[in-house]
Amino acid sequence: MSGTQPPPASSRTSEEGAGWTRGTPGSFEELLPAKVPAFSWRRPGVLWRSRNDVLARLFGDPSDAIRRRCVEALAERGAPAAFTVHRPATEFSFLLMGDTGEGDRSQYAVVPPLLKAGAGTDFLVIASDVIYPTGDAGDYPAKFFRPYRDYPGPIFAVPGNHDWYDGLRGFLRVFCDLAADCAPPPWRGPLGLVPRLLWRRPGEVDEGALAAARAEHRGAPGQQASLPGPYWAIDTPALRIIGIDTGITGGIDRDQGRWLREVSAGPKAKLLVTGKPLRVDDEVRPGPIEGGGTVDEIVRDPAHHYVAAIGGDIHNYQRYPVPVGEGPGARVVHYVVAGGGGAFMHATHTIPRTGVVPEDRFRCYPLRGDSLSRYSKLYGRVTRLPKVFELTPEEATVAVRHRLGIEPARGYDERIAPSRRALFVAAVLGVPRGDRKRPRLLRLPVRRMPQRFRSELADWDRPPFFKNFLRLDVTERELRIRCLGVTGWAEHEADPPCEDDVTIPLR
Ligand SMILES: [Fe+2]
């Protein structure tokens, strides 16, 4: 990652940079376990294990009540009320990625470029969904300790909805060193009988297996660290990094809300890390706080000096630089989605021409044309109609340009008109017209289908993977955020394609 060399090709400059050109298989192949577990969301056992998601949506999200018990247990153990870790270095670097843990090829493909581009970083943050499908402690050896055994620094995390399907027990055991079951179902009365009966209790924690996995894979002294709780702050001289726990459905409890207001006060620059992004797919999702107010109100308040809010949950990269405030207090908050750390890919071609920020300031990875091309190939394979569905990256990009009315980042000859077939495929695979949120044509499932059916289709195990992670470099004066792309080819492992690069003043 030398600053003196010209930047390597990226998806924004060439098909080769996007990983469409066949290269040498990446070295991640050598890191894979002898048997890569077949991960399927359609297995009845996985569906049954994930039932807490359905219960939380039907009967109310119990995360707030469970979290309160966890926090009480942590406080009894002596966790500081501010839930803050202090790090003295003014200049430091860290990595951030979201939605990692399926334990499969797409997770391992991220590891070699992560280690290369992350050389010299001080720590790694995982933003949501550390472990799929249900956050169990028993899955941590294969989906956390083993994949990241060679990252020499500590790893911190905020939980995502999937980590909560275990009542957060695995997460608390690994990241907070808390061995407690905080999760008796909180529903009361006769109406609560159904969710009380059906709620999946956390799996037993095999302490011996966890300790052995930690000792075998991440046992070095420099890799050890514990978080004060499921929400936390890492305070440094120039920047305070604040991680929040957004439970299953995206809200936070009133105690966490009060804590968030307290740690957000003061003139120091702040960076929010959340399990649910506040701007995503050209929508504002402010994040309700129990008892009133939203997370986004706290982020936008000029007195709090937030410079960025980064969330996982959606498995791609998006950045919206949003101007907030007026007069001398006016500034820009960068709202980032960074959920491409290992699990299946969410489409970007369904994002309309943006209104949250003007389209020319919006960034995403994969580019919409690449996303459409990838999905068109999947549909060609699944329907066995490749001649109907498959679009080359160029055909897909031209169709996206036509339907959205945007200038795609990777320029192809502007005189090329899209074919009727390409426009049809773009429409049925969900490319909206202009800034309309939904296309008129009946769409095939790409985004709005339940994850358990969609992900099966969207989880491929060959390059280009279109995964991503962030490298963040902090100095006294500025924060630099780079989005590095992961294709899965060896050619892109040593110097991964830089898909976005923004430097934000901290004062
Ligand atoms: Fe996820």
Residues whose N, C-alpha, C, O or C-beta is under 5 A from the ligand:
A	BS01	LIG	D99 D129 D313
